[in-house]
Structure formats: structure tokens, C-alpha cells
Amino acid sequence: MDYREWIDSFLHIACIISVEQGEGDNDLTYKIIAANDGYKRSVVASPELFEDHVPYTRYIKRDLNFELMVRKCVESKTPLHSYVDAAYYNAWMSIFMIPLKSEDDKKLCLFSYELSPKADTDKLSDISANAAAHVLRTCIRLRETDDFQEAMEHVIADIRTLCSASRCCILLTDFEKETCQVLCESIGEEDDDDRPLQFYIDQGGFFDIVKTWGDLIDGSNCFIISGEEDLHHVERVAPKWAESLKQAKIKTLVIYPLRSGHKTIGYIWAKAFDAENTMQITETLEITTFILSSEIANDQMVRQMKIMSSTDLLTGVLNRNAMNNRILNNDSGASLIEKEYGMFFVDVNGLKSMNDSKGHIAGDALLKDMALTLQEFFPGKEVYRIGGDEFLVIATNITREQFDEYNRVLRANTERKNRAHYAFGSSYSEDIPDIRKAMQHADKAMYDDKELYYKRHPEYEWDRRTARKG
């Protein structure tokens, strides 16, 4: 049968795909039997350059998910529709597949699609009842608690159940720093390895595997391992990962990228899922990952904003706003500063002279050095930059002996060569229980110490005159 005239009657982009059996059981070839001008123009510069009865990979990159959908359509003899984020086209793709009857018993289907630059809400919601129920459950999970981490733990457990998978995980990635970390993970009793994924990440080298996932997805919406042919593809693209999959005896795996804008922020994957239910799983995960990508990106943005609002951008230590919140939370009882604690006020000496003589870049270097010094002397303690040249350290859960040792170390290093010089004052909660009075005491002691420094160094007289009086 000649399909050329028939396919030309379609107004939308369309072609006819055949699935032909090769020599091996898993050796299948997907060919374009005929295509209309719309499809031809989408894959070649001119329709005259297009040839029928050739593998579709002559015109576009191989897409295992596309092949899976074609195979499902012709084998089930059921029309299929999917709405996917097609990164290869930088657009959303509405896909339609309809099985066709063939006079020579070929396995054929009509393939048609529409592209849109942004996600269409109506099309996203046009899903099966089962998929809709799961997506609704995900949305409820994300709103039933204010604890984002707790919500995600519930979501990933639901996804593992949906996929009938032995393990499911959401992995966050930072491609600039080449790091990754587990956001949440659900491990079933049937999984033969009860160690969390973070265990393997901590061993090192795991990000090298993660970097290959983009090549495997290769512009598609996901990557699925559901048979031997898929595993062979992994061997060709990511041999190191293929070896690890073989050792773990993993035969089925689905990976969806989590994208925010044009940036991949993580992946969601399910191991040892129910391959018989692949289409429903992919339909559901397509929408679920769309929702989760937005939620995770929003959570990361909020966390970043909190960090920026509480961090001194020059030195990287906590800022005055963070210090004020810390004291206010202690006053209200929301978050008590645990006793016994020590307060240490530290002020950089000679900063104005440095700014005037060598410039503000040199002065900034002095402040950065002071911050590093305090982080070195007070590992794990709270270090704040509370003014231009002033710092505060709150050291909680320390004994009198530890408090005295901090004072000794600070005193021994106040005038190190080629390092920031400083004055300091301190107070111990056992001596002054009221936290605000303790801060006032330490602040006054610091300015008394600063006066002594300027007496020893008259060359900094201008700094002394402009210093705030305690």
C-alpha cells in the first residue's frame, strides 16, 4: 500500500513508522515509511531531500523513549498520547500515535506531534485517571506539612509504590561544583542493598556517573532501561556505569531530569520498576517531575535567600541581621542560646589606615583574614560580622576551662605578622547570666583593649580618634 497520498492529507506534522524485526529477538528497526511535507520540513532543509523507508535515526537522534512508545502502540494496538518536555527541541511536545492496519501484516503506527515553547496547563492535565490520582496525591503531600524535607520523603515513597520499584531517589546536582547529594530516598524491603545512595556518593567518583546521564537522556524527557537493548546502549555511552549496573544486577531503571529553566538541578530515578507498567509510570512521572522541579527550585531559592539575608557577603560569616535574630529568638524562647556560653567581641585594628594608605581592596582583605582567623580559632561556633570592623563570636556549651583557652589563644595572636591585628573582649555566662549585659561587658572590654593597642601603636592615632567609644 502506498501511504504517501494518504499521509499528505494530514494538516499537522505526521509520518508513518514501521517496526521491523531483525535477526535477534531484541533487534528492532524503526523506519519512516512515509511522511507529509510538515514532517519533512521539520527534519530536512528541503522536502526533496527526504527519503522514505529509512530508519528514523537518519533524520533525528535516536530516542529510546520514542521507540518504546512506538512499540507499545503497535503491540497493544491502542492509540497513545503523551505530553512531554522535549529538551532536544527546547519545547513541549504533544505526541499522538495511532496503530494502523497493514495489508502485509507490518507493524505500523501514525506518528504526529505539535510543539509549544511553554507548558500548556490543559494538556498537562489531560492524563489518565490513575496518573491524575497520583499527581493529586503528590500535590497534597507537598502541602500537608510545612517541613519540605518531610513532604519529599512522603512523595518519594509514593513514587516508589507507583513504580513497584525496589528503590527510588531524588538526587540534587550542582554541575558547576560537580557535586551531588540525596534529597530523599525510599528503599523497599525487596532491595538487595540496604545501604543508602549517599554511601556510594561519599566513596567518590559518583558524579562522573551522573554526568553521563545527560548523554543518555540526550534531549529526550527521560531515560529508561527496560531490556537488553537499553543496557547495550548504556555500555556504549557510559561503560563505567554499565559495569556498576551489571554488578548490582539492575535490569530496569528509569531516570527523569529535574529542570529549572534551562538548568538541570537534579534527577529522580526508580530502580527495578515494573516494566509491564512502563507507559503509566512515564505518563505519571512526566507530570510529577514538572511539579517537583518547580517545588525544589523554589525551596532552593528560599534557602539561598535565607543564606544571603544572614550571611556577610564579603567574609562569608554570619551578619548583623543573623546576630539580631539569634538574640531575639533567645529572648522569646524560640531558640535558646545554650549555656554555658562565652561572648567574644573582636575588632580589627588599623582598618581605616589600611583603607586610606592601600585602598579598600587591602582593607577588605584584612576583614576576610579576620573572619578566617576566628573560624580557625572557633571551629563549629557562631561567628558574626556585626559592623564595619567588628566581629562577635558566640561559643555555646563550653566549660570555664574552654573559655579560658579561647581567651589565651586570642591573646597570643592579636598582633601576628602579616595578619590582621585585633582587639577583643569577652564574658562568660556563669559570671554574667543576662545575655545582653554579657554582650555589653564583652564590648566594653574590647574597646578598653583597643585603647591599649593604640597606645602601643601611635602611628594609628587617626584610627583611635575615629573609633566608636565603648
VENURLIN-V919653 format. One record per pair of residues at least 6 apart in sequence whose ideal C-beta (glycine too) atoms are under 6 Angstrom apart, sorted by the first residue. I is the first residue (numbers start at 1). J is the second residue. If there is no record, write none. Layout:
I;J  I;J
This chain:
1;103  3;16  3;33  3;34  4;34  7;14  7;16  7;34  7;36  8;36  10;36  12;112  13;38  13;39  13;42  13;113  14;36  14;39  14;112  15;32  15;35  15;39  15;111  16;33  16;34  16;108  16;110  17;30  17;70  17;109  17;111  18;31  18;33  18;106  18;108  19;28  19;30  19;74  19;107  20;29  22;29  26;228  26;229  29;55  30;56  30;67  30;70  31;53  31;55  32;56  34;52  37;47  40;47  40;50  43;59  44;50  63;220  65;220  70;109  72;279  73;80  73;97  73;99  73;109  74;99  74;107  74;109  77;99  79;98  80;97  81;96  82;95  83;94  83;123  84;93  84;221  84;286  85;92  85;221  86;93  87;219  88;219  89;115  91;115  91;117  92;116  92;119  93;113  93;115  94;114  94;123  95;113  96;112  97;109  97;111  98;110  99;109  100;108  100;109  100;110  102;108  124;287  127;283  131;283  131;284  134;162  134;284  135;287  135;288  137;158  138;155  138;288  141;151  141;154  141;155  142;151  142;295  145;151  148;299  152;183  152;184  153;184  156;168  156;170  156;184  156;186  157;186  159;168  160;168  160;186  163;270  163;273  163;281  164;274  165;270  165;271  165;272  165;273  166;188  166;190  166;191  166;271  166;272  167;187  167;191  167;271  168;186  168;270  169;185  169;197  169;269  170;183  170;184  170;268  171;180  171;266  171;267  172;181  172;183  172;266  173;180  173;266  178;207  180;207  180;210  182;197  182;198  185;196  185;197  200;206  209;241  212;238  212;241  213;255  215;237  216;223  216;237  217;223  217;257  222;256  223;255  224;254  225;252  225;253  226;252  226;275  226;278  234;242  235;242  250;271  252;272  252;273  252;275  253;271  254;270  254;273  255;267  255;269  256;268  256;285  256;289  257;264  257;267  258;265  258;266  258;289  258;293  259;293  260;293  260;297  268;289  310;318  310;322  312;319  312;385  314;364  315;367  315;368  315;371  315;385  317;371  317;383  317;385  318;384  319;385  320;386  323;384  323;386  329;335  330;336  330;337  337;396  338;396  338;397  339;429  340;429  340;430  341;396  341;429  342;395  342;398  342;403  342;426  342;428  343;427  343;438  343;439  343;442  344;393  344;424  344;426  345;392  345;425  345;442  345;443  345;446  346;391  346;422  346;424  347;389  347;390  347;423  347;446  347;450  348;366  348;370  348;389  348;420  348;422  349;421  349;422  349;423  349;453  350;421  350;460  350;463  351;363  351;389  352;463  352;466  353;460  353;463  354;362  354;363  354;366  355;363  366;420  369;419  369;420  370;420  374;383  374;391  374;393  375;383  377;409  378;393  378;395  381;393  381;395  382;394  383;393  384;392  385;391  386;392  403;428  407;426  410;424  414;422  415;421  423;446  423;449  423;450  423;453  424;446  425;442  425;445  425;446  425;449  426;442  427;438  427;441  427;442  432;438  432;441  443;470  444;470  447;470  454;460  454;464
